[in-house]
Each structure stands twice: as structure tokens, then as C-alpha cells.
Amino acid sequence: MPADNGEDRTRSYSVLSKDTLVGHYRIIEKIGSGGMGEVYLAEDTALNRRVALKFLPPHLCQDAECRARFKREAQAAARLDHPNIAAVFEVAEFQDRPFFSMQLVEGQTLRDAMKGEIMPLERIREIGMQICDGLQAAHDSGITHRDIKPSNILIDSHGRARIVDFGLASIIGTEQLTRTGSTLGTIGYMSPEQVKGEKIDHRTDLFSFGVVLYEMITGHAPFKAESDAATFRAITGSHPELLAHFRRDVPSEWQAIIDKALEKNVTLRYQHADDLLLDLKRLAPGPVPLSGEKKSRIRSAYPWMIIAGLILLALILRPWKLEFSRTQETQAAANWLAVMYFDNITDPSDSKRLGEIATNLLITGLSQSEYVKVLSSQRLYDLLKQVGKEGLRTIDRATASQVAEKAQAKWMLTGSILQSDPAIILTSQLVDVSTGAVIASQRVTGNSGENMFAVIDRLTEELKKSDAFPAAIRTESPVKVSDVTTRSPEAYRYYLEGLDYWNKLYGDDCRRSMRKAIQFDSTFADAYAMLALSLGAGSEEAEAAIAKAAKYIDRADERNRRRIIAIQLYIKKDYKNAIAATREVLRIDPDDKQTWVGLGEIYTMDGWQKNIDSIIMCANRALALDPNFRMAYNLLAYSMERSGRQKEAIDAINRYIKLAPGEANPYDTRGDLYAETGNIDSALESYRKALAIKPDFLESLKKTGFMYMFKERYQQAESCYHAYISNLPRKQRGYWRASLTYIPSFRGRFREGLRIADECISANKIDGMENTNWVLYTLKSDMYNYLGRPDSALAMIKMAMAIEDKERQHESGLESWQAVMYLKTGDTASANLLVARLERVAQSENDFDIEEYWSARGMIALELGDYTAAIEYLGKHDSLSEGMIGNDLLAKACLYAGNYKRAAEMLEIMQTKYSENNAISGAHFVEGYYWLGRAYDEMGKKDKARANLEKFLSIWKDADPGLKEVEDAGARLSKLRVG
């Protein structure tokens, strides 16, 4: 019967059988069908070629919406002429039944190609690049496919990928196809915005392609769930398992691509298909280094590095003398054993990490002996890299011998997993490196259901029976490897996964894996320690994690016990003792490059200037172990800048860029180097480059805002700050809302800054982040001081300190500022009491406490007009401080004391640093132009005085009325112009 809307859907259509003529096409056979079409192989009699004809199914021919959708597919595909898109030749109707002819692609769908064995990564890369190329062509033509999935991609007989089925495509400039109460697309391949029914654009295809790419790599759908509703929830709220869970040969660069393609926030996703294409092109064919991509920078890849100032050091061309290095003679004489990766015969890809688990557990087990020294797994990885075999998990005898010789090991051990179920069977061969002779062979069979730990214990004891080892080794009491690691194979698997991510500088992924390890074994000390380290000092979760590690420290071996102690001291910010403890770790394992860099970073936390030689030594030691260790070059670049050696700093960071051209971090570091030396345009260009590579690289986004502010492009700066804040986690968002006050403060508009600060304080309260408001109260105190309201400034600093006391945070330097505010409000007694307290605290010899004491003494002397004392005290502060405000005060003291030359020299350096510190203290930075102009005025250098005063007044032209600096600058400038 007729449909309710008056359309007659009962009409019958001719059956399309062999030899049916459809215009100038002759049907050969039906070759496929789907919900929106039937596809026939046909001969084009006019052009003597074979084509595919796609017909709308008979039951849909009277449905106006389906006809429109079918028409859209033909229109969309017909507009495109690209080798990776199946071409449409003609659109027509046959007996009122719409059809179009299209290029016949002989081959198979990507869905069929994915069946069976997992694809090699290089083949995935080739197909992926072709699909990206086709998508970009569609998007350039204003077409969004909206249904990218394996069955809509054909692989022809020559291996070329072609996109088909534009049935859901949206075309810019045409009417929109809508379906009330439903969502267009294929479940499992939809983007979050598709699932939510939101407005979509071409970026939805990039998410869908990310799903396809993930499935090609792993053989698993990333968001597969038990129901459609559950799948929708997974797409919008869950993250898929990491690639390494399914496949061990996947380099970190692939994970970075997947993460960006499957980003739920459309603005942080790939913005164009050719951006994704470029990242795929950057992946070298074949094995790719596993050392990782990370975004990381010294400040966040290792959370040890989050400090107020910039970073680090080391020499490339003139290496320093290295501590703890063994001489070759000592190494050769020692009983060093190199344990090679166990070959997992049962699973060559080692998808469950059994080979890696066996290797690491055996290294741990043998390391408990005092009669044999075992090469660490990290050192093995580095040596493989040096011989051009990075990332290998199956090592042939020739490579093994090469690595062992390079390590100057006396023996090497190769091994295999012959069986993992129902019982584990391990074999190994102990080889004399100098002769290549097999000294002993072992075969150990576990009991049915017995885990790897017990089997490794037996293998360890079998190895100790070898006559090659010192006889005393056979008298040692056996140590169960589970007693110094974990008893849970799953916990250990996640722990090793987390270590991989840590080595690749993937902090978030490392934390996720360590948390999973702890879920399987709540007494796993090593996992707690790594979780704490990845979280960094100052984190409540880090403090809780390291407390757990300390509680279960007896469940770790000697090296890791010492490491736990070092991390605990670092988390407590006891840097001097953390340094000593970390050196103890290196005494046991001097070939751990990560710990060398970690030691260098603790030295930076303890004080750059006094530790510069030690930091350089650490960086060089890491580079000696791995000449391509990127984070060592990052450390090196910062240190050269700190040493005033800009060319060497840029050379170092360019080496990093050459090693990792597709990473954002080295460009961010290069931006920092340029910013610190006054090259603002090059800094901005470098930050933009970082963001072009990785749009969610938030550090570069923030610093782009700083550069725009320094260039007085305030609207762009504000946009950057808002974007930065909106993408931060909640707690960090609470702290960094303060950045919204930077621009008004920079412009001398403190009343506006106070209003914005109050809005931010309210927002933090709504977010439940009142504990972060001490930053805003501190900024308000500074602004009230500029406005000549010391009572309000004192009130704000008291509010900030009340939060500090509650949160146990005492490293902001607020007490010295509070002492000055007491003095300004006439409360000299309270000021003196506070300084006396600071003096007592400084007896602890903690650098921060000493610095704050001298800072307080210096500021009070400056306020009282005792400029000689101020110079002395602030000079002591300056020798310790990494900040700029201390230098600002010292320059003022010199100026007031009549030492104009020294004041001008200091201020000239300050005014050429477009650093984060100067952006945060923007009013002080801009005020520096006033003080510099004043110094030159007193020196009689009128042109320089005029230039700096004009610069100051141009930035503060709309400043709050009544600011004494503005009034004095105007008066001085008038005199200079007359003169």
C-alpha cells in the first residue's frame, strides 16, 4: 500500500540479469550489495571498457531522502579526480532507478586485506599516505566523506588504495542531508562530534581514518564494545588501549600519530589530512628507534625539571672529565655478563612481552650475585642503537657478539622461549665473548600453570652452576626474583610498559601503566617509585606513591632500594641529599644514561650557578653512553645559553632537531634560547613551528602568548592565554588563570588587573581550586603596591600565605615581601621579627631559605635608603637567585647609590630577555625601561635615555593615573627634548 507521505513504494523494477542493457552498458554480473546500493560489473559498449555500475536498491527508489543521498554520492565522487579516489564517469537513471558508472577497481577491500596476518608497518604507512592524499583532495574540493571505514577503501591489484562510497558525503554549498533522530555514519568509526549529533566538518574524516589506522596496526577496533550505546560512550569518553599492548614492533611515533588522530577535542586533532600525511612521511621505512617521540622538554618530560627559570648544559666538542667511569682495563677484568633479549619462538612479535619479561627478570635475578656484573637492559638498548640495531627484540649471534664486545663483557647469554603454555620452556646458551665458544647450555621446563618468575629462578640457579663463573657464586643463597620485584606477571608487564614510556618521555602513558601495575600488585615498590618520579616534586599523589614505595622497599633489589631513597628525597625537595643518593645509584650502575640526566636535573634544582660544572659533567656522561640521546642535547642547549654561549646552544638544539625533526619539543627549546637573548621574532617563529607540528604542545602556546605580549599584540596574546588555560588539567588551570592578569599589569593598568584577578579567584572557587588562589593574591599584592596602597598589598600577601600554610607550600618567597609591606605600613616591629625568623630558618643552610633571608634584608635596606647595604645584601641574593626581580632591585640600589654604569649594564641585560620570568613579572620588565632611561639620563647619555623613556611611556600610555614612574618619566622626557 502507498506510504503515509503519499509516495508509492510498491512499484516493481526489472531484474538486472546478465546481458541486460542499461543504456550503453551491458550487465555482466552482480558483484556486491549494501544498504545504499547494488553494484554490478558491466561493459561500457561505447568505450569498450569494464566499469562498475552502482544502482539504488529497488525498495529505496521511491524514498526521496535516499534518492537525494544517492545523488549526493554521485555528485561528490564526480567532482573528484584523484588516483586514490575511485572515479565516477556518469550519472543516469534506468527505468526510474538511479545509478552511476564508476571506475572498476580490481582487488579487495581494506577490510579483506586486513584479515589474516597483521600488516607490516611499512605497508600500513604506504596505504595510510595514499588515503590521506585522497582525503585531502576531497576536503580541498569541499567534500567530507563522513563514512571512512575499511570496507569503503579498496586496494587494487597494484596495491593502490582508493576511497569509495561517498554516500554520506557532505558538500559545501549544497543542501544538507539530515535524518531526524538518527546519526549518519558507521558505528565504531564515527567521530565524537558525529556521535553527539554536533556540526561536523572535514576533521571528522581524520578521526575515522585514525580508527582505521589503529585497526590496521593492531588488528583490533579501538572502541569496540558490547552494544551500540557502549560504543558511543567509548568514542566520546574513553581512550583506546595503547598500540604496544597488541604489537611490540610499533615505534613511539606511530602512537603519537594515533593519539593526535583520535583526539576527541576537534581543535587539538589533526586539522588537515596533509598534516597527517606529513607525519606518516616522516616515519622511516623499517624499524624505527624506540627511544620515543615525546614532546618532552626538560621541564616536563622528567617532572624533576619543572622549575621557574630555564634549563641546562654540557659541552660537545670539549667533553669534561667524567666521574664514576670505569677504565677499559677495569671493565675487561670484571666479570661482566651481557644478557641478550630472549627470542619468543611462540610469539615472534612478543605481543605479551614474555621475552622482555624473561630477559629483565633474569637480569634482576643474576644481579643479586656479588660475583657477576650484569649489563642493564637500558645499556643493552643503547648499545644496540650504537651498532644500528635499535629496537630489535630478536638478536642474531653476530649482532649479539658485536654488542657484547662493545660492552667489553666477558660472557653473553642468549635465550629462547620454546613454549609458554601449558608449561613454560626456556633455553639459554652461555657464550665466551672472546672466542665465541658456547660454554654451557641450559633448558628449564616449568610445571603446568607455573609463572615466569619461578622458571627464571630455576634458570638463574642453573646458570650459576657453570664453571665459567667464580666458584663462590655457587655458595650464595638463592634469591627469588619475585621477592625483589613483584609476584604478579601482569603487574610486571605493565611496569615494563611504563618504563618504555618513561624512556620515550611519555609521562602520561608512564603514569597510566604504573597505576595499572599497582592495581595488580599493591606492594610493588618499584612501580610506586616510578609513579612518584613521573609525577614530580610537589605532587600530593607523588608523596603518597613514594611513601608506599618506602613502605615496601624490602621488595626491591639493592639498586632500586637506593633509587627509591633518592626519589623520596627529591620528592621532599631535599636536593643535596637527593644528589648524594642518586650518585650512589650510579655507583652501582654507572651506565644508566637516564639517571645521569636525572642527576643533572637535580643539580639544576639545587642551583644552576653553583652546580654548573656538575650539570655539564652529567650531560656529557649521558651523551658518552648514547651520542644520540635527545634529552641530553636539550640539557646541553639550555646550559650553553646559561653560560652565555648562544652559538653552542643553538648548535646543540639543532642537533636535537636533526635527530627528531618531527618533534615539537626541540623547536620549543630553540624558541626559549632565542627569547632569552632578545631575538623575539626567531623565538616566535620557533614556537609557531612547534605548534605546527603538535597543536596541543601547550608550553609553546603559552610562550607564543608571551611573545605577542612583548610585541604589544595584546589581542593575540590574550587569545593564546585563554586557549592555554582551557586545555590544562583542572589544578593547573587554577594556577594559570593568573596569566589573564599579565597583560593589564604589563600595560600598567593595575585596576583592570585587580578586577580580572577577582574574577579568576571566583572561577577557581567554583572549580573547587581555592588552594591555587595564593598566586592571584600575590599578584594582587604587587598591583596594590604599584597603586600606592601598602595596606591592601599586605592584606593580600597575608591571604596568600594563609593558603600556603594550609597547603604546606613555602617556596614562593612571600615572607620577604611581607616584611617589606610591614615596613611600608609603618609596622617596623613586625618587619624586624619576620627578618629575625628568616635568619633563624636560614641556619638550615637550605639555599632557598638563605636566598629569602638576604632578599628580605636587601629590600628593607633599599626601602630605608641604605643603598650600600642593599647592594651588599641583594648581591648575595643575586648570587643564588635564578629570577629577575632580584636583579631589578639590585639595579635600582646601584642607581640610587650613584653607580649608574653598573645599573645600566644590569638593566640592559634584563631588557633583552623576553623570558617567561619577565612575562610573569611584566610590570617590572616594562618599568625596567624607565629605570634604564633614568640611569642613562644621569650618565648624560641623552639619546639612550630618551629612547628608553619613550619606550616605557609608549607601553604605559594608558596606565592608571597617578603612577609616580609615569609622571617622572614624562617630566624627564620633556627636559631631554628641550635640551
Residue pairs with C-beta under 8 A, 6 or more apart in sequence:
1 10
2 8
2 9
2 10
3 9
3 62
7 62
7 63
7 64
8 62
9 59
9 62
9 63
11 61
11 62
11 96
12 58
13 58
13 61
13 95
13 96
13 97
14 20
14 95
16 22
16 27
16 30
16 38
16 40
16 55
17 27
18 27
18 28
18 29
19 26
19 27
20 26
20 27
21 27
22 42
22 53
22 94
22 99
23 92
23 94
24 44
24 45
24 46
25 42
25 43
25 44
25 45
25 51
25 53
25 101
26 42
26 43
26 45
27 40
27 41
27 42
27 53
28 40
28 41
28 42
28 43
28 50
29 40
29 41
30 38
30 39
30 40
30 41
31 39
31 40
31 41
31 52
32 38
32 39
33 39
33 57
34 165
36 56
36 57
36 60
36 66
36 69
36 70
36 73
36 165
36 167
37 54
37 55
37 56
37 57
37 70
37 165
37 167
38 54
38 55
38 56
38 57
39 52
39 53
39 54
39 55
40 52
40 53
40 54
40 55
41 50
41 52
41 104
42 50
42 51
42 52
42 53
42 101
43 49
43 50
43 51
44 50
44 51
44 89
44 101
50 104
51 89
51 101
51 102
51 103
51 104
52 101
52 102
52 103
52 104
52 105
53 99
53 100
53 101
53 102
54 99
54 100
54 102
55 94
55 97
55 98
55 99
56 66
56 67
56 70
56 97
56 98
56 99
58 97
60 66
60 67
60 70
61 67
61 96
61 97
61 98
65 177
65 179
67 98
68 175
68 177
69 167
69 168
69 177
70 98
70 167
71 91
71 98
72 166
72 167
72 169
72 171
72 174
72 177
73 100
73 165
73 166
73 167
73 168
73 169
74 88
74 91
74 98
74 100
75 91
75 171
75 174
76 138
76 143
76 145
76 166
76 169
76 171
77 85
77 86
77 87
77 88
77 100
77 102
77 164
77 166
77 169
78 88
78 91
78 100
79 141
79 143
79 171
80 87
80 137
80 138
80 141
80 143
81 87
82 133
82 134
82 137
82 138
83 134
83 160
83 162
84 130
84 131
84 133
84 134
84 137
84 160
84 161
84 162
84 163
85 134
85 137
85 138
85 162
85 163
85 164
86 102
86 103
86 105
86 154
86 162
86 163
86 164
87 102
87 103
88 100
88 101
88 102
88 103
89 100
89 101
89 102
89 103
90 100
90 101
91 98
91 99
91 100
92 98
92 99
92 100
92 101
93 99
102 164
103 162
105 154
105 156
105 162
105 164
106 156
106 157
107 154
107 155
107 156
107 157
108 154
108 155
109 150
109 151
109 152
109 153
109 154
109 155
110 127
110 150
110 151
110 153
110 154
110 155
110 161
110 212
110 216
111 149
111 150
111 151
113 119
113 155
114 150
114 215
114 216
114 219
118 217
118 218
118 219
118 247
118 349
119 127
119 216
119 217
121 217
121 249
121 250
121 251
121 254
121 283
122 285
122 286
124 213
124 216
124 217
125 280
125 283
125 285
126 159
127 153
127 155
127 161
127 216
128 209
128 213
128 216
128 276
128 280
129 277
129 280
129 281
130 160
130 161
131 148
131 153
131 161
131 163
131 209
131 212
132 209
132 273
132 274
132 276
132 277
132 280
133 273
133 274
133 277
134 161
134 162
134 163
135 145
135 148
135 163
135 202
135 205
135 206
135 209
135 273
136 272
136 273
136 274
136 277
138 144
138 145
138 163
138 166
138 169
138 202
138 205
139 202
139 205
139 272
139 273
142 171
142 172
142 173
143 166
143 169
143 170
143 171
143 172
144 169
144 170
144 200
144 201
144 202
144 204
144 205
145 152
145 163
145 166
145 168
145 169
145 205
145 208
146 168
146 169
146 170
146 184
146 185
146 194
146 200
146 204
146 205
146 208
147 165
147 167
147 168
147 184
147 185
147 186
147 189
147 208
148 163
148 189
148 205
148 208
148 209
148 212
149 186
149 188
149 189
149 208
149 211
149 212
150 212
150 215
150 216
151 165
152 163
152 164
152 165
153 161
153 162
153 163
153 164
153 212
154 161
154 162
154 164
155 161
155 162
156 162
168 177
168 184
168 185
170 176
170 177
170 200
177 184
183 190
183 194
183 195
183 197
184 194
185 194
185 208
187 228
187 231
187 232
188 211
188 221
188 223
188 224
188 231
188 235
189 208
189 211
189 212
190 204
190 208
190 232
190 235
191 200
191 203
191 204
191 207
191 208
191 235
191 266
192 207
192 235
192 236
192 264
192 266
193 199
193 200
193 204
193 266
194 200
194 204
195 232
195 235
195 236
196 236
202 272
202 273
203 266
203 269
203 270
203 271
205 273
206 261
206 269
206 270
206 272
206 273
206 276
207 261
207 262
207 263
207 269
209 261
209 273
209 276
210 258
210 260
210 261
210 262
211 221
211 222
211 223
211 262
213 257
213 258
213 261
214 220
214 221
214 222
214 240
214 243
214 258
214 262
215 221
215 222
217 243
217 246
217 247
217 250
217 254
217 258
218 241
218 243
218 245
218 246
218 247
219 246
220 241
220 246
222 240
222 241
222 262
223 231
223 234
223 235
223 238
223 240
224 231
224 234
225 231
225 233
225 234
236 264
239 262
240 258
240 262
242 255
242 497
242 509
243 250
243 254
243 255
243 258
244 250
244 255
244 497
244 500
245 497
246 351
247 349
247 351
248 349
248 350
248 351
248 353
248 356
248 393
249 287
249 349
249 391
249 393
251 283
251 287
251 288
251 289
251 290
251 391
252 290
252 291
252 292
252 293
252 294
252 504
252 506
253 279
253 282
253 283
253 288
253 293
253 662
254 283
255 293
255 506
255 509
256 279
256 293
257 276
257 279
257 280
260 268
260 269
260 270
260 276
260 279
260 694
260 696
261 269
261 270
261 276
262 269
263 269
263 270
263 696
265 727
267 695
268 695
268 696
268 727
270 276
271 695
279 662
282 661
282 662
287 390
287 391
287 392
288 391
289 385
289 390
289 391
290 381
290 390
290 391
290 500
290 503
290 504
291 385
291 390
291 503
291 504
291 628
291 629
291 630
292 501
292 503
292 504
292 505
292 506
293 504
293 505
293 660
293 662
293 663
294 301
294 504
294 505
294 506
294 663
294 665
295 301
295 505
295 663
295 664
295 665
295 694
295 697
296 302
296 505
296 507
296 631
296 665
297 305
297 634
297 665
297 668
297 669
297 699
298 305
298 311
298 312
298 601
298 631
298 634
298 635
298 638
298 669
299 305
299 306
299 307
299 311
299 699
300 306
300 507
300 699
301 505
301 507
301 631
301 665
302 505
302 533
302 536
302 597
302 598
302 601
302 631
303 507
303 533
303 534
303 535
303 536
303 537
303 539
303 542
304 533
304 536
304 537
304 570
304 598
304 601
304 602
304 605
305 311
305 601
305 604
306 536
306 537
307 604
307 605
307 882
308 882
308 883
308 916
308 917
309 608
309 882
309 883
309 915
309 917
310 638
310 641
310 642
310 672
310 676
310 915
310 916
311 604
311 634
311 635
311 638
311 639
311 642
312 600
312 601
312 604
312 615
312 619
312 634
312 635
312 636
312 637
312 638
312 639
312 642
313 600
313 612
313 615
313 616
313 619
313 635
313 636
313 638
313 639
313 640
313 642
313 643
314 600
314 615
314 616
314 618
314 619
314 620
314 623
314 632
314 635
314 636
314 639
314 640
314 652
315 616
315 620
315 636
315 648
316 623
316 636
316 648
316 651
316 652
316 655
319 620
319 623
319 624
320 613
320 616
320 617
320 620
321 617
322 617
322 620
322 621
322 624
323 617
323 621
324 583
324 586
324 587
324 590
324 621
325 590
325 621
325 624
326 334
326 590
328 408
331 408
332 408
332 410
334 373
334 410
335 371
335 372
335 373
335 410
335 411
335 469
335 470
336 372
336 373
336 374
336 375
336 407
336 408
336 409
336 410
336 411
337 366
337 372
337 373
337 374
337 375
337 409
337 410
337 411
337 412
337 413
338 374
338 375
338 380
338 400
338 403
338 404
338 407
338 409
338 411
338 412
338 413
338 433
339 359
339 362
339 363
339 366
339 374
339 375
339 380
339 412
339 413
339 415
340 359
340 380
340 395
340 400
340 403
340 412
340 413
340 414
340 415
341 355
341 356
341 359
341 380
341 392
341 393
341 394
341 395
342 354
342 355
342 356
342 358
342 359
342 362
342 415
342 416
342 417
342 426
343 355
343 393
343 394
343 395
343 414
343 415
343 416
343 417
344 350
344 354
344 355
344 393
344 416
344 417
344 420
345 416
345 417
345 418
346 354
346 417
346 418
346 419
346 420
346 421
347 354
347 355
347 420
348 394
350 356
350 393
352 493
353 493
353 496
353 497
354 417
354 420
354 452
355 393
355 417
356 393
356 496
357 452
357 489
357 492
357 493
357 496
358 415
358 417
358 426
358 452
358 456
359 377
359 415
360 377
360 492
360 496
361 452
361 453
361 456
361 481
361 485
361 492
362 413
362 415
362 456
362 459
362 460
363 374
363 375
363 376
363 377
364 481
364 484
364 485
364 557
365 456
365 457
365 459
365 460
365 479
365 481
366 372
366 374
366 460
366 463
367 374
367 557
367 559
368 476
368 479
368 484
368 557
369 464
369 473
369 476
370 476
371 469
371 470
371 472
371 473
371 476
372 469
372 470
372 473
375 407
375 409
375 591
376 589
376 591
376 592
378 503
378 591
378 592
378 593
378 594
379 407
379 591
379 592
379 625
380 403
380 407
381 390
381 503
382 591
382 593
382 625
382 626
383 403
383 406
383 407
384 390
384 391
384 392
384 395
384 399
384 403
385 626
385 628
386 406
386 626
386 627
387 399
387 402
387 403
387 406
389 395
389 399
389 403
392 399
395 403
395 414
397 414
400 412
400 414
400 431
401 412
401 431
401 433
401 436
403 412
404 411
404 412
404 431
404 433
405 433
409 433
410 432
410 433
410 434
411 430
411 431
411 432
411 433
411 439
411 468
412 430
412 431
412 433
413 428
413 429
413 430
413 431
413 463
414 428
414 429
414 431
415 426
415 427
415 428
415 429
416 426
416 427
416 428
417 424
417 425
417 426
418 425
418 426
418 427
419 425
422 448
422 449
423 445
423 446
423 447
423 448
423 449
423 450
424 445
424 446
424 450
424 451
424 452
424 455
425 443
425 444
425 445
425 446
426 442
426 443
426 444
426 455
426 456
426 459
427 441
427 442
427 443
427 444
428 441
428 442
428 459
428 463
429 438
429 440
429 441
429 442
430 438
430 439
430 440
430 441
430 442
430 463
430 466
430 468
431 437
431 438
431 439
432 439
432 468
439 466
439 467
439 468
440 463
440 465
440 466
440 467
440 468
442 459
442 462
442 463
444 455
444 458
444 459
444 462
445 455
446 454
446 455
446 458
447 454
451 489
452 489
453 480
453 481
453 482
453 485
453 487
453 489
454 482
456 481
457 478
457 480
457 481
457 482
460 478
460 481
461 478
463 469
464 473
464 474
464 476
465 474
483 555
484 555
484 556
484 557
484 560
485 492
485 524
485 526
485 555
485 556
485 557
486 492
486 495
486 517
486 520
486 521
486 523
486 524
486 526
486 527
486 555
487 521
488 520
488 521
488 524
490 517
490 520
491 517
491 518
491 519
491 520
491 521
491 524
491 527
492 517
494 513
494 514
494 516
494 517
494 520
494 527
495 513
495 514
495 517
495 524
495 526
495 527
495 530
497 513
498 509
498 510
498 511
498 512
498 513
498 514
498 517
498 527
498 530
498 534
499 510
499 530
501 507
501 509
501 510
501 513
502 510
502 530
502 533
502 534
502 594
503 594
505 631
507 534
510 530
510 534
511 531
511 534
511 535
514 527
514 528
514 530
514 531
514 534
515 531
517 524
517 527
518 524
518 527
518 528
518 531
521 527
523 552
523 555
524 552
524 555
525 548
525 549
525 551
525 552
525 553
525 554
525 555
525 556
525 560
525 564
526 549
526 556
526 560
526 564
528 545
528 546
528 548
528 549
528 552
529 545
529 546
529 549
529 556
529 560
529 563
529 564
529 567
531 541
531 542
531 545
532 542
532 543
532 545
532 546
532 549
532 567
532 568
532 571
533 542
533 567
533 570
535 541
535 542
535 545
536 542
536 571
537 570
537 571
537 572
537 573
537 605
538 573
538 809
539 571
542 571
543 571
546 564
546 567
546 568
546 571
549 556
549 564
549 567
549 568
550 564
550 565
550 568
553 561
553 564
553 565
556 563
556 564
558 588
559 585
559 588
559 589
562 581
562 584
562 585
562 588
563 585
563 595
565 581
566 578
566 581
566 582
566 584
566 585
567 578
569 575
569 577
569 578
569 581
570 578
570 602
570 605
573 605
573 811
575 602
575 605
575 606
576 606
578 602
579 599
579 602
579 603
579 606
582 595
582 598
582 599
582 602
583 599
585 592
585 595
586 592
586 595
586 596
586 599
589 595
591 625
593 621
593 622
593 625
593 626
593 629
593 632
594 622
596 618
596 619
596 621
596 622
596 625
597 618
597 619
597 622
597 629
597 631
597 632
597 635
599 618
600 614
600 615
600 618
600 619
600 622
600 635
601 635
603 611
603 614
603 615
603 618
604 611
604 615
606 847
607 847
607 880
607 882
608 615
608 642
608 882
609 879
609 880
609 882
610 880
612 639
612 642
612 643
615 635
615 639
616 639
618 635
619 632
619 635
619 636
619 639
622 629
622 631
622 632
622 635
623 629
623 632
623 633
623 636
626 632
628 659
630 656
630 659
630 660
630 663
630 666
633 652
633 653
633 655
633 656
633 659
633 666
634 653
634 656
634 665
634 666
634 669
636 649
636 652
637 649
637 650
637 652
637 653
637 656
637 669
637 670
637 673
638 649
638 669
638 672
638 673
639 649
640 646
640 648
640 649
640 651
640 652
641 649
641 672
641 673
641 676
641 677
646 673
646 677
649 673
650 670
650 673
653 666
653 669
653 670
653 673
654 670
656 665
656 666
656 669
657 666
657 667
657 670
660 666
662 693
663 693
663 694
664 689
664 690
664 691
664 693
664 694
664 697
664 700
665 690
665 697
667 686
667 687
667 689
667 690
667 693
667 700
668 686
668 687
668 690
668 697
668 699
668 700
668 703
670 686
671 682
671 683
671 684
671 685
671 686
671 687
671 690
671 700
671 703
672 683
672 703
672 915
674 680
674 682
674 683
674 686
675 683
675 703
675 706
675 707
675 913
675 914
675 915
676 913
676 914
676 915
677 912
677 913
678 912
678 913
678 914
680 707
680 710
680 711
680 914
683 703
683 707
683 914
684 704
684 707
684 708
684 711
687 700
687 701
687 703
687 704
687 707
688 700
688 704
690 697
690 700
691 697
691 700
691 701
691 704
696 727
698 724
698 727
698 728
701 720
701 723
701 724
701 727
702 720
702 721
702 724
702 736
702 739
703 916
704 720
705 716
705 717
705 718
705 719
705 720
705 721
705 724
705 739
706 717
706 914
706 916
706 919
707 914
708 714
708 716
708 717
708 720
709 717
709 742
709 743
709 746
709 919
709 922
710 914
710 919
712 955
714 743
714 747
717 742
717 743
718 740
718 743
721 739
721 740
721 742
721 743
722 740
724 736
724 739
725 733
725 736
725 737
725 739
725 740
726 733
728 736
730 767
730 769
731 769
731 772
733 767
733 769
734 764
734 767
734 769
734 771
734 772
734 773
735 772
735 775
737 760
737 763
737 764
737 772
737 776
738 757
738 760
738 775
738 776
738 779
740 756
740 760
741 753
741 756
741 757
741 760
741 776
741 779
741 783
742 919
742 920
742 922
743 922
744 750
744 752
744 753
744 756
745 753
745 779
745 782
745 783
745 922
745 923
746 919
746 922
746 923
746 925
746 926
746 955
747 926
747 955
747 956
747 958
747 959
748 786
748 923
748 926
748 955
748 956
748 958
748 959
748 960
748 963
748 966
749 958
749 959
749 960
750 783
750 784
750 786
750 787
750 923
750 960
751 787
751 960
753 779
753 783
754 780
754 783
754 784
757 776
757 779
757 780
757 783
760 776
761 773
761 776
761 777
764 770
764 772
764 773
764 776
765 773
770 803
771 803
771 806
771 807
773 799
773 800
773 803
774 799
774 800
774 801
774 803
774 804
774 807
774 809
774 812
775 800
777 796
777 797
777 799
777 800
777 803
778 796
778 797
778 800
778 812
778 814
778 817
780 792
780 793
780 796
781 792
781 793
781 794
781 796
781 797
781 800
781 817
781 821
782 793
782 923
783 923
784 790
784 792
784 793
784 796
785 793
785 821
785 824
786 923
786 963
787 960
787 962
787 963
788 962
788 964
790 821
790 824
790 825
791 825
793 821
793 824
794 818
794 821
794 822
794 824
794 825
797 814
797 817
797 818
797 821
798 818
800 812
800 814
801 814
801 815
801 818
803 809
804 810
804 812
804 814
811 848
813 851
813 852
813 855
815 834
815 837
815 838
815 852
815 856
816 838
816 852
816 853
816 855
816 856
816 859
817 859
818 834
819 831
819 834
819 835
819 838
819 856
819 859
819 860
820 831
820 856
820 859
820 860
820 863
822 828
822 830
822 831
822 834
823 831
823 860
823 863
823 864
824 863
831 860
834 856
835 853
835 856
835 857
835 860
838 849
838 852
838 853
838 856
839 853
841 849
841 853
842 849
842 850
842 852
842 853
847 880
850 880
851 877
851 880
851 881
854 873
854 874
854 876
854 877
854 880
855 873
855 874
855 877
855 881
855 886
857 869
857 873
858 869
858 870
858 872
858 873
858 874
858 876
858 877
858 886
858 889
858 890
858 893
859 870
859 874
859 889
861 867
861 869
861 870
861 873
861 893
862 870
862 874
862 889
862 892
862 893
862 896
865 896
867 893
867 894
867 896
867 897
868 897
870 889
870 890
870 893
870 896
870 897
871 890
871 893
871 894
871 897
871 899
874 886
874 889
874 890
874 893
875 890
877 886
877 890
878 886
878 887
878 890
881 887
883 917
884 910
884 913
884 915
884 917
884 918
884 921
884 924
884 925
885 921
885 924
887 906
887 909
887 910
888 910
888 924
888 927
888 928
888 931
890 906
891 902
891 903
891 906
891 907
891 910
891 928
891 931
891 935
892 903
892 931
894 900
894 902
894 903
894 906
895 903
895 931
895 934
895 935
895 938
900 935
900 936
900 938
900 939
901 939
903 931
903 935
904 932
904 935
904 936
904 939
907 928
907 931
907 932
907 935
908 932
910 918
910 925
910 928
911 925
911 928
911 929
911 932
911 948
918 924
918 925
919 925
926 952
926 955
926 956
927 952
927 965
929 948
929 949
929 951
929 952
929 955
930 948
930 949
930 952
930 965
930 968
930 969
932 944
932 948
933 944
933 945
933 946
933 947
933 948
933 949
933 951
933 952
933 969
933 972
933 973
934 945
934 949
934 968
934 969
934 972
935 945
936 942
936 944
936 945
936 948
937 945
937 949
937 972
937 976
939 945
942 976
942 979
945 972
945 976
946 973
946 976
946 977
949 969
949 972
949 973
949 976
950 973
952 965
952 969
953 966
953 969
953 970
953 973
956 963
956 965
956 966
959 966
